[in-house]
Amino acid sequence: MRTVLSEWAQLDIRTQTERDGWTVVRITGELDLATAPRLEEHVTGLTLTRPTLRLVLDMTELQFCDSTGLGTLVALHRRLDSGGGRLVLVGLHGQPLHLLTRTGLASRLNLRENAGQATH
């Protein structure tokens, strides 16, 4: 038996300029088994030069998140928190917000409506 990851699953990751000492990473598409490792690798790369990274993860254009995506968000939160950094998730709506709410993670992770709220 051969496992094939979806060839349609896509995740676009863009790092924007710093805003008041915060780095903003915007993700678009789906955060799932096929794409979550790319996000983790991207954020890990950012923390290599700045272990105390303060990161806003803009999820306004995220359409889908599965359990692997949730696990990645929790791992990133723990990694940044343990290194003296911080992770704030912004722009959640639809299925990803519903999933975070149903699993209880919405109350455990730092969620804000937008990047402006996250950095103040």
N, C-alpha and C positions, 0 to 999 in steps of 0.2 A: 504494500500500500504506500502511496506517495502523498505527502501533504503539500498542497499548493495554497500559498497565500494569495489573497485577492489581488489581481492585477489592476483592479479599479481603485483600490484604497489609496487615497492620496492625502498627504499632509504637507502643506507649504509652511515653512518656518522662516520668519524674517525678524532679525534683530534690528531694532530702531535705536536711535541715539539715546544717550542717557537723559533723564529728566529728573533734575534735583537729586542726583546721586543714584537714581534708580535706572536699571536697564529694562527696556520694554521689549518683550518677545511676543510677536503676533503669530498665532497659528490659525490656519485655514484648512478646512476639510474634515478628516476623520482621524481620531486618536484611538487606535485599536491595535490588535496583535501585530499587524503588518507595519504600523507606522510609529508606535510608541518608542521603540528603541532609537529611532532617529531623534526624537525630542530629548530623550535622556542623554544621548551622545552630545547633542548641541549644547544643552545646559551644562553638562559636565565640562565641555570645552571652555565655556565661559568662566566656570569656577576655578579652572587651573591657574588663571592669572589673578583672579579675585575671589579668594575663598569666602570673604564676607559679603558676597554679592547680594544686593537687594534687587529682586527680580519681580517685575509685573508680567504675568502671563496673560496676554489679551486673547480671550477665547470668544470674542464677539462673532467671528466667522466660523467657529467650530460647529459642525452639524451633527456629529456623532461621537460617542465615547463608549467603549466597552470596559469590561473588568480589567483588562490589561492596561488600558489608558488610566483607569482609576489608580491602579497599583503604581504606575509611573508617577502620577501626581503626588501620591503619598510619599513615595521614595524621594522625589525632588524636594518636597517640603521638609522631610526629615534631614536630608543631606544639608540643605541650606541652613536650617535651624541649628543643627549641631555645629556648623562651622561659623556661627555668629551672623549669618545672613538672614534673609527673609524672602518668602515667596507669597505673592498676593495674586489671586485669580480674579480677573475682571471680565465683564461682558457675557457671563454665562446666561444661557436661555435654552428653551426647548429641551430636547432629550438629554443633553449633558447635565443641565441643571437639575432636571427630574431625577436622573441617576444619582447625582451627589446628594440630593435631598433624601431619596428613598434609602440610601445606604447609611445615612447619618453623617457622611463626610462633610456636608455643607456647614455643619456646626463645628467641625474640627479644623477645617482649613480656613485660611483667610480669604474671604470672598468680598468683593466690592463691585459696585455697578460699573464703574469706569476707572481709567487710569488716573484721572485727577483726584478721585477719592482715595486711591491706593497710596499716592505719594505724599499725602498731607496728613 
